[in-house]
């Protein structure tokens, strides 16, 4: 080796060590976790899906850690579904649809509504019950109904639960997620005039590591993009959502013939899909944390304001569901009781806390049929299909 070759080799090696050390230090500082999900991939029908057979680690603003693991279908479910020859008599097959609240954002999988509903169905064990978590962040009413048909045809559930989210579903009802969201390098991208070229990126292991998995790269991107301003905006997010809903309350509660919400059409389609599956349909609308606990205003660093008009949207939702012959669960009272015991929502986020998930699961459990029909695929068949 010449002297210059040796120098270049030493320089490259030193640079590599410096980058590796920086990656370890930044990762350690942030508990090797990211503040947002980084396992999205674009989908031409749903806008985005979660990457299959992967996992990531989330860190909340207050440092709470959680792990998200996806199965072979890209949903947050354990792969060890029952593999016995048949489901026990009375066992339930339940499909649960929704967005990040159903996914269980910022809580561990056993703390989610779906996991706790599975345990309640099994009297604490849930061994012989198939309860599928089909919650994907950014999905809205259109995607719930579309996934009900797609997954329902495979799973043939006894019951389908759709958890609508007041925080965004009233606004998202008129449009598909394809027009709202896409993904790039694992990260969610909100569409604002984006075109298909936004999704045309490489998928080599080096790019994937640097753009999706590297804590150092994420830190540098956030630093140069003004991460402090983004964090400040996140601290008031829940209050801004409430004000936006209140500003648009007249249009969102306007009577549409015999219906009172923009969700009526999606509820009707969900009812038809459930009837075709021979499944019981149960729906619920999740209120904002500000409706349940006035102390939630403090975490958004804003003075309290009147949110009573938001109840009209939830009342209208229940009215539309009843009009269509759908069983609707009112979650306000169960969550209020949970808030008396602790936080029904996370202390630094607008998502449900483990206690809130437990309250929602208990309310849904009461609404589900007490027994299931003995017909349908075996648990082994379902396991094979999901694989």
Secondary structure, DSSP 8 states (H G I E B T S, - for coil): --HHHHHHHHHHHHHHHHHHHHHHHHHHHTTT-BSS---EEEETTTEEEE-SS-EEEEE-TT--EEEEE--TTSSS--S----SSS--TT--EEEEEESHHHHTTTS-GGGSHHHHHHHHHTTT--TT-EEEEEE-TT--HHHHHHHHHHHHHHH--SEEEEEEETTTHHHHTTS-GGGTEEEETTEEEE-SS--GGGG-----HHHHIIIII-HHHHHHHHHHTTHHHHHHHHHTHHHHHHHHHHHTHHHHT--BTTB-STTHHHHHHHHHHHHHHT-EEEEEEE--HHHH-TTHHHHTTS-----TTHHHHHHHHHHHHHHTT-EEEE-HHHHHHHHHHS-SB-TTSSSB-HHHHHHHHHHHHHHS-SS--S-S--HHHHHHHH-
